[in-house]
Amino acid sequence: VKRSEGLKTACIGCGVIGASWAAAFVKAGHTVRLFDPAQSALNQALAEINVVIKGATGGDAKPGQGTAIGRVFVAASIEEAVRDADYVQESIVEDVDVKRRLFKQLDEFAPSSAVLASSTSEIQPSRFLEDLAGRDRCLVAHPISPPHLIPLVELCGSPWTTGMVIERAAAFLRGIGSEPIILRREIPGFILNRLQMALIREAMGLIDTGICSAADVDKVVRLGLGRRWAILGPFEAGHLNSRLGYSDYIMKFRDSMSSLFRALSVQNDIDLRLINRIDQELRLRVPLSKISEQQTQRDIRLSKLGEHLSTSIAVDHRDEAT
Amino acid sequence: VKRSEGLKTACIGCGVIGASWAAAFVKAGHTVRLFDPAQSALNQALAEINVVIKGATGGDAKPGQGTAIGRVFVAASIEEAVRDADYVQESIVEDVDVKRRLFKQLDEFAPSSAVLASSTSEIQPSRFLEDLAGRDRCLVAHPISPPHLIPLVELCGSPWTTGMVIERAAAFLRGIGSEPIILRREIPGFILNRLQMALIREAMGLIDTGICSAADVDKVVRLGLGRRWAILGPFEAGHLNSRLGYSDYIMKFRDSMSSLFRALSVQNDIDLRLINRIDQELRLRVPLSKISEQQTQRDIRLSKLGEHLSTSIAVDHRDEAT
């Protein structure tokens, strides 16, 4: 990973995540080689990459973007996809053994200078890298879907990944407009999914005990927490809640926080009866026949929100991004 | 609460929340009587209401807003504030006994047709309403701060509150542009703070165990979860993650969700050493001397985000709001 554009990248596995990564890479000026054993996945990915390049929000394509699709290549094999690569992003099925076998091939075929990254949202990298010769140049780069529209990427090395490799991956991702954060060591669920699952577990508890509907939870998050959190994370938000800062803010609510912690749901199993109840409620709001259309709406709105937020970022966050 | 504007409202307690409610009420065309025993709070509130009326985002005042401040009155007593009121919003200190005494006065002085609402974020309404003669017309209307910029309001009745009173409060709040949701019964922390605290507890655990910094958590939430959740709540987001809907999506991740639930932090006490560490980190990012300026920035960005989102709401949510 040498320069800020014109790098050779490879996307292995071309589902929703792989296609979105490929679109982000090519938009940033890199070439992308796609590999997926399923021709249907490749066709779908090429169509999605085209939509992104042309501007999913309906705006005009920017100068140079007309030729971007010319930097996308379909590879006939994993070897062909990665043999010249500077950066490889794996987005295949979430299966430790399948990933272990794939990373063995990637390590064998990719130049020794290439960084090899996995999109896994749930598998600790040591679980599929332990026996790999080139495990020092492999890591997890976990995006929040879809990565061409949401900037956050979690970088998580294995115990053998070098700091230099993590920094090279971070630099590459910043170059495509992502905002990587780096975990200090590996942990199940990384950060984002642990935070998300903590909230979802409590939400499921509230629905299960009859306090509210799934629609109520969605409104509380969308019109309350999400609106605040799109601008400020929970700690900076707390810090700004008192002119004396975070400690002062927390001390006022210490006892009620502590008793709320005690009152939170402790349910560990996924209750299928509850999941079905939530599913039925959601189908009344968005029938399965409308999901595809709503996915398009979601991506348009995410794209517009990203544009809006990038023009209204406060000074402290601008500094942080540099 | 009879018509959609021109109602007589009262705000008792004029701190940040009370002043923001007052601004929202007066912007919607109602008259507001303010009461606070502290003259300094009243002065600050009047200044903040003026800023909101004039347009905190720097835009031009809309027609009619020039006269809005003429609908704000300072009352010399609680009786004067509420004696003609259609809707009363209490935003005083979070203390059960103080609220109990205040609601006794509100119930005595306000017309029997008035709705009496508390802004409490943490006290179940039965705790201060149990012995009140007019407890059937009282409820919690818990905003997310500041209520003139964030639409969500949680309505939570006591066991004695009538459904009609809750509906009248909901109609009044919809009339000022809020989006009320109604809890089916009272519960500590209502919904928003339980969801928020579930996430914050896990975030504190991640910082405490050295996985990441508070800044990392803030980035994960702001650039990842918050961006998604400003558009879609967690259940509708999951539903759109599979063309076969929510159950299908969850079933793919059922085992890893369940094992993540088991791995989440179970810390119940607020660790002051950790709070101080987070506080120190936050002061490096935003020194106490800059908090006031950053609060202003936050409110400007919240206001602009609200405007942006109100023009990019998908069809399903438009329907929901009507």
Boltz contact constraints between the chains, C-beta under 6 A:
constraints:
  - contact:
      token1: [A, 122]
      token2: [B, 256]
      max_distance: 6.0
  - contact:
      token1: [A, 144]
      token2: [B, 224]
      max_distance: 6.0
  - contact:
      token1: [A, 150]
      token2: [B, 227]
      max_distance: 6.0
  - contact:
      token1: [A, 151]
      token2: [B, 223]
      max_distance: 6.0
  - contact:
      token1: [A, 152]
      token2: [B, 223]
      max_distance: 6.0
  - contact:
      token1: [A, 152]
      token2: [B, 224]
      max_distance: 6.0
  - contact:
      token1: [A, 179]
      token2: [B, 223]
      max_distance: 6.0
  - contact:
      token1: [A, 181]
      token2: [B, 216]
      max_distance: 6.0
  - contact:
      token1: [A, 181]
      token2: [B, 219]
      max_distance: 6.0
  - contact:
      token1: [A, 183]
      token2: [B, 211]
      max_distance: 6.0
  - contact:
      token1: [A, 184]
      token2: [B, 210]
      max_distance: 6.0
  - contact:
      token1: [A, 184]
      token2: [B, 211]
      max_distance: 6.0
  - contact:
      token1: [A, 187]
      token2: [B, 211]
      max_distance: 6.0
  - contact:
      token1: [A, 188]
      token2: [B, 263]
      max_distance: 6.0
  - contact:
      token1: [A, 189]
      token2: [B, 260]
      max_distance: 6.0
  - contact:
      token1: [A, 191]
      token2: [B, 212]
      max_distance: 6.0
  - contact:
      token1: [A, 191]
      token2: [B, 220]
      max_distance: 6.0
  - contact:
      token1: [A, 192]
      token2: [B, 220]
      max_distance: 6.0
  - contact:
      token1: [A, 192]
      token2: [B, 224]
      max_distance: 6.0
  - contact:
      token1: [A, 194]
      token2: [B, 202]
      max_distance: 6.0
  - contact:
      token1: [A, 195]
      token2: [B, 199]
      max_distance: 6.0
  - contact:
      token1: [A, 195]
      token2: [B, 202]
      max_distance: 6.0
  - contact:
      token1: [A, 197]
      token2: [B, 260]
      max_distance: 6.0
  - contact:
      token1: [A, 198]
      token2: [B, 198]
      max_distance: 6.0
  - contact:
      token1: [A, 198]
      token2: [B, 199]
      max_distance: 6.0
  - contact:
      token1: [A, 198]
      token2: [B, 202]
      max_distance: 6.0
  - contact:
      token1: [A, 198]
      token2: [B, 264]
      max_distance: 6.0
  - contact:
      token1: [A, 199]
      token2: [B, 195]
      max_distance: 6.0
  - contact:
      token1: [A, 199]
      token2: [B, 198]
      max_distance: 6.0
  - contact:
      token1: [A, 199]
      token2: [B, 199]
      max_distance: 6.0
  - contact:
      token1: [A, 200]
      token2: [B, 234]
      max_distance: 6.0
  - contact:
      token1: [A, 201]
      token2: [B, 261]
      max_distance: 6.0
  - contact:
      token1: [A, 202]
      token2: [B, 194]
      max_distance: 6.0
  - contact:
      token1: [A, 202]
      token2: [B, 195]
      max_distance: 6.0
  - contact:
      token1: [A, 202]
      token2: [B, 198]
      max_distance: 6.0
  - contact:
      token1: [A, 210]
      token2: [B, 184]
      max_distance: 6.0
  - contact:
      token1: [A, 211]
      token2: [B, 183]
      max_distance: 6.0
  - contact:
      token1: [A, 211]
      token2: [B, 184]
      max_distance: 6.0
  - contact:
      token1: [A, 211]
      token2: [B, 187]
      max_distance: 6.0
  - contact:
      token1: [A, 212]
      token2: [B, 191]
      max_distance: 6.0
  - contact:
      token1: [A, 214]
      token2: [B, 235]
      max_distance: 6.0
  - contact:
      token1: [A, 216]
      token2: [B, 181]
      max_distance: 6.0
  - contact:
      token1: [A, 217]
      token2: [B, 233]
      max_distance: 6.0
  - contact:
      token1: [A, 218]
      token2: [B, 233]
      max_distance: 6.0
  - contact:
      token1: [A, 218]
      token2: [B, 235]
      max_distance: 6.0
  - contact:
      token1: [A, 218]
      token2: [B, 236]
      max_distance: 6.0
  - contact:
      token1: [A, 219]
      token2: [B, 181]
      max_distance: 6.0
  - contact:
      token1: [A, 220]
      token2: [B, 191]
      max_distance: 6.0
  - contact:
      token1: [A, 220]
      token2: [B, 192]
      max_distance: 6.0
  - contact:
      token1: [A, 221]
      token2: [B, 229]
      max_distance: 6.0
  - contact:
      token1: [A, 221]
      token2: [B, 233]
      max_distance: 6.0
  - contact:
      token1: [A, 221]
      token2: [B, 234]
      max_distance: 6.0
  - contact:
      token1: [A, 222]
      token2: [B, 233]
      max_distance: 6.0
  - contact:
      token1: [A, 223]
      token2: [B, 151]
      max_distance: 6.0
  - contact:
      token1: [A, 223]
      token2: [B, 152]
      max_distance: 6.0
  - contact:
      token1: [A, 223]
      token2: [B, 179]
      max_distance: 6.0
  - contact:
      token1: [A, 224]
      token2: [B, 144]
      max_distance: 6.0
  - contact:
      token1: [A, 224]
      token2: [B, 152]
      max_distance: 6.0
  - contact:
      token1: [A, 224]
      token2: [B, 192]
      max_distance: 6.0
  - contact:
      token1: [A, 225]
      token2: [B, 196]
      max_distance: 6.0
  - contact:
      token1: [A, 226]
      token2: [B, 226]
      max_distance: 6.0
  - contact:
      token1: [A, 226]
      token2: [B, 229]
      max_distance: 6.0
  - contact:
      token1: [A, 226]
      token2: [B, 230]
      max_distance: 6.0
  - contact:
      token1: [A, 227]
      token2: [B, 150]
      max_distance: 6.0
  - contact:
      token1: [A, 227]
      token2: [B, 230]
      max_distance: 6.0
  - contact:
      token1: [A, 229]
      token2: [B, 221]
      max_distance: 6.0
  - contact:
      token1: [A, 229]
      token2: [B, 226]
      max_distance: 6.0
  - contact:
      token1: [A, 230]
      token2: [B, 226]
      max_distance: 6.0
  - contact:
      token1: [A, 230]
      token2: [B, 227]
      max_distance: 6.0
  - contact:
      token1: [A, 230]
      token2: [B, 230]
      max_distance: 6.0
  - contact:
      token1: [A, 231]
      token2: [B, 301]
      max_distance: 6.0
  - contact:
      token1: [A, 233]
      token2: [B, 217]
      max_distance: 6.0
  - contact:
      token1: [A, 233]
      token2: [B, 218]
      max_distance: 6.0
  - contact:
      token1: [A, 233]
      token2: [B, 221]
      max_distance: 6.0
  - contact:
      token1: [A, 233]
      token2: [B, 222]
      max_distance: 6.0
  - contact:
      token1: [A, 234]
      token2: [B, 200]
      max_distance: 6.0
  - contact:
      token1: [A, 234]
      token2: [B, 221]
      max_distance: 6.0
  - contact:
      token1: [A, 235]
      token2: [B, 214]
      max_distance: 6.0
  - contact:
      token1: [A, 235]
      token2: [B, 218]
      max_distance: 6.0
  - contact:
      token1: [A, 235]
      token2: [B, 278]
      max_distance: 6.0
  - contact:
      token1: [A, 236]
      token2: [B, 218]
      max_distance: 6.0
  - contact:
      token1: [A, 239]
      token2: [B, 282]
      max_distance: 6.0
  - contact:
      token1: [A, 239]
      token2: [B, 286]
      max_distance: 6.0
  - contact:
      token1: [A, 240]
      token2: [B, 291]
      max_distance: 6.0
  - contact:
      token1: [A, 240]
      token2: [B, 294]
      max_distance: 6.0
  - contact:
      token1: [A, 240]
      token2: [B, 295]
      max_distance: 6.0
  - contact:
      token1: [A, 240]
      token2: [B, 298]
      max_distance: 6.0
  - contact:
      token1: [A, 243]
      token2: [B, 291]
      max_distance: 6.0
  - contact:
      token1: [A, 245]
      token2: [B, 279]
      max_distance: 6.0
  - contact:
      token1: [A, 245]
      token2: [B, 288]
      max_distance: 6.0
  - contact:
      token1: [A, 246]
      token2: [B, 278]
      max_distance: 6.0
  - contact:
      token1: [A, 246]
      token2: [B, 279]
      max_distance: 6.0
  - contact:
      token1: [A, 246]
      token2: [B, 282]
      max_distance: 6.0
  - contact:
      token1: [A, 247]
      token2: [B, 275]
      max_distance: 6.0
  - contact:
      token1: [A, 247]
      token2: [B, 279]
      max_distance: 6.0
  - contact:
      token1: [A, 250]
      token2: [B, 275]
      max_distance: 6.0
  - contact:
      token1: [A, 254]
      token2: [B, 270]
      max_distance: 6.0
  - contact:
      token1: [A, 256]
      token2: [B, 122]
      max_distance: 6.0
  - contact:
      token1: [A, 257]
      token2: [B, 270]
      max_distance: 6.0
  - contact:
      token1: [A, 258]
      token2: [B, 269]
      max_distance: 6.0
  - contact:
      token1: [A, 258]
      token2: [B, 270]
      max_distance: 6.0
  - contact:
      token1: [A, 260]
      token2: [B, 189]
      max_distance: 6.0
  - contact:
      token1: [A, 260]
      token2: [B, 197]
      max_distance: 6.0
  - contact:
      token1: [A, 261]
      token2: [B, 201]
      max_distance: 6.0
  - contact:
      token1: [A, 261]
      token2: [B, 268]
      max_distance: 6.0
  - contact:
      token1: [A, 262]
      token2: [B, 268]
      max_distance: 6.0
  - contact:
      token1: [A, 263]
      token2: [B, 188]
      max_distance: 6.0
  - contact:
      token1: [A, 264]
      token2: [B, 198]
      max_distance: 6.0
  - contact:
      token1: [A, 268]
      token2: [B, 261]
      max_distance: 6.0
  - contact:
      token1: [A, 268]
      token2: [B, 262]
      max_distance: 6.0
  - contact:
      token1: [A, 269]
      token2: [B, 258]
      max_distance: 6.0
  - contact:
      token1: [A, 270]
      token2: [B, 254]
      max_distance: 6.0
  - contact:
      token1: [A, 270]
      token2: [B, 257]
      max_distance: 6.0
  - contact:
      token1: [A, 270]
      token2: [B, 258]
      max_distance: 6.0
  - contact:
      token1: [A, 275]
      token2: [B, 247]
      max_distance: 6.0
  - contact:
      token1: [A, 275]
      token2: [B, 250]
      max_distance: 6.0
  - contact:
      token1: [A, 278]
      token2: [B, 235]
      max_distance: 6.0
  - contact:
      token1: [A, 278]
      token2: [B, 246]
      max_distance: 6.0
  - contact:
      token1: [A, 279]
      token2: [B, 245]
      max_distance: 6.0
  - contact:
      token1: [A, 279]
      token2: [B, 246]
      max_distance: 6.0
  - contact:
      token1: [A, 279]
      token2: [B, 247]
      max_distance: 6.0
  - contact:
      token1: [A, 282]
      token2: [B, 239]
      max_distance: 6.0
  - contact:
      token1: [A, 282]
      token2: [B, 246]
      max_distance: 6.0
  - contact:
      token1: [A, 286]
      token2: [B, 239]
      max_distance: 6.0
  - contact:
      token1: [A, 288]
      token2: [B, 245]
      max_distance: 6.0
  - contact:
      token1: [A, 291]
      token2: [B, 240]
      max_distance: 6.0
  - contact:
      token1: [A, 291]
      token2: [B, 243]
      max_distance: 6.0
  - contact:
      token1: [A, 294]
      token2: [B, 240]
      max_distance: 6.0
  - contact:
      token1: [A, 295]
      token2: [B, 240]
      max_distance: 6.0
  - contact:
      token1: [A, 297]
      token2: [B, 314]
      max_distance: 6.0
  - contact:
      token1: [A, 298]
      token2: [B, 240]
      max_distance: 6.0
  - contact:
      token1: [A, 301]
      token2: [B, 231]
      max_distance: 6.0
  - contact:
      token1: [A, 301]
      token2: [B, 312]
      max_distance: 6.0
  - contact:
      token1: [A, 304]
      token2: [B, 312]
      max_distance: 6.0
  - contact:
      token1: [A, 308]
      token2: [B, 308]
      max_distance: 6.0
  - contact:
      token1: [A, 312]
      token2: [B, 301]
      max_distance: 6.0
  - contact:
      token1: [A, 312]
      token2: [B, 304]
      max_distance: 6.0
  - contact:
      token1: [A, 314]
      token2: [B, 297]
      max_distance: 6.0
